[in-house]
């Protein structure tokens, strides 16, 4: 094989390794799920939330809300739907992702992670099973921690 074909073969192999790395696949899955979630929220806002708000204020639909200045029509109803969609997604991410992660991090910092099956070795600070009597890394004796409550 020529040098060009060998180089091309190595580039294709490197590209394949790059694509199959865990974080790239995770990112791709996150994008697909995020897109689907965005579509669900858009449908929720357009088909349920906006008509309820429109019924309260007396307008049949936000989509057709507009104003005109010097012959230019400004359709601000779609913009209102987009704002409601954004706030809904932001609230869902905040309450179902950010808040639980912050609470978990606070529990870890406070050392109150009783649900964990691991603990830190008193000597080398490696993670070892909660019930371990000796560290697998440094072999120092450990005091048995109470089993995690289930």
C-alpha positions in Angstrom: 0.0 0.0 0.0 1.2 3.5 -0.7 1.9 6.1 2.0 -1.3 8.0 1.2 -3.5 5.0 1.6 -1.7 4.0 4.9 -2.2 7.6 6.2 -5.8 7.6 5.1 -6.4 4.2 6.8 -4.9 5.5 10.1 -7.0 8.7 9.8 -10.2 6.6 9.3 -9.3 4.4 12.3 -8.5 7.4 14.5 -11.8 9.0 13.4 -13.7 5.8 14.3 -12.0 5.7 17.7 -13.0 9.3 18.2 -16.6 8.7 17.3 -16.8 5.6 19.5 -15.4 7.2 22.6 -17.9 7.3 25.4 -18.3 11.0 25.8 -19.1 11.5 22.0 -21.8 8.9 22.1 -23.2 10.4 25.4 -23.2 13.8 23.8 -25.1 12.5 20.7 -27.7 10.8 22.9 -28.1 14.0 24.9 -28.7 16.0 21.8 -31.3 13.6 20.5 -33.1 13.5 23.9 -32.8 17.3 24.2 -34.3 17.8 20.8 -37.2 15.4 21.6 -37.8 17.1 25.0 -37.8 20.5 23.2 -40.5 19.3 20.8 -42.6 17.9 23.7 -42.3 21.3 25.6 -43.2 23.2 22.4 -46.3 21.0 22.0 -47.2 21.4 25.6 -46.9 25.2 25.4 -48.6 25.6 22.0 -51.4 23.1 22.6 -52.1 23.4 26.4 -50.5 26.3 28.2 -51.0 29.0 25.6 -54.7 28.2 25.0 -55.4 28.3 28.7 -53.7 31.7 29.1 -55.5 32.9 25.9 -58.8 31.8 27.3 -58.2 33.7 30.5 -57.3 37.0 28.7 -59.9 36.5 26.0 -57.7 35.9 22.9 -58.2 32.7 21.0 -54.5 32.1 20.2 -51.2 33.8 20.8 -50.0 32.8 17.3 -52.0 35.5 15.6 -51.2 38.4 18.0 -49.5 41.2 16.0 -49.2 44.9 15.6 -48.4 47.1 12.6 -46.1 50.1 12.3 -45.9 51.9 9.0 -47.1 48.8 7.1 -44.7 46.4 8.8 -46.4 43.6 10.7 -44.8 42.3 13.9 -46.0 38.9 14.9 -45.2 38.9 18.6 -47.5 36.0 19.4 -45.0 33.4 18.2 -42.4 35.1 20.2 -44.5 34.8 23.3 -44.9 31.1 22.6 -41.1 30.8 22.3 -40.6 32.6 25.6 -43.0 30.4 27.4 -41.3 27.3 25.9 -37.9 28.6 27.0 -39.0 29.3 30.5 -40.7 25.9 30.7 -37.5 24.1 29.5 -35.3 26.2 31.8 -37.6 25.5 34.8 -37.6 21.7 34.0 -33.8 21.7 33.8 -33.4 23.7 37.0 -35.9 21.7 39.1 -35.1 18.2 37.7 -31.4 18.5 37.0 -29.7 21.4 38.7 -31.4 21.3 42.1 -30.9 17.5 42.6 -27.3 17.8 41.6 -26.8 20.7 44.0 -28.4 18.8 46.8 -26.3 15.7 46.1 -23.1 17.8 46.1 -24.1 19.5 49.3 -24.7 16.1 50.9 -21.3 14.9 49.7 -19.6 18.0 51.1 -21.3 17.6 54.4 -20.3 13.9 54.5 -23.9 12.8 55.0 -24.0 10.4 52.1 -25.5 7.5 54.1 -26.9 5.8 51.0 -23.4 5.2 49.5 -22.0 1.6 49.4 -18.5 3.0 49.6 -16.4 5.0 52.1 -13.0 6.5 52.1 -10.0 4.7 53.5 -8.8 6.4 56.7 -5.2 6.2 55.5 -5.0 6.6 51.7 -8.4 8.1 51.1 -9.3 5.6 48.3 -12.9 4.5 47.9 -13.5 1.1 49.5 -16.6 -0.9 50.2 -18.4 0.4 53.3 -18.2 -3.0 55.1 -14.4 -3.4 54.4 -12.3 -4.3 57.3 -9.0 -3.6 55.4 -8.2 -1.3 52.5 -7.6 -3.1 49.3 -5.1 -0.4 48.2 -2.9 0.3 51.2 -4.0 -2.7 53.4 -4.6 -0.5 56.5 -7.2 -1.8 59.0 -10.5 -0.1 58.8 -13.3 0.3 61.4 -16.5 -1.2 60.0 -19.0 1.4 59.1 -22.7 0.7 59.6 -24.4 -0.7 56.6 -26.3 1.8 54.5 -30.0 2.0 55.3 -32.3 0.8 52.5 
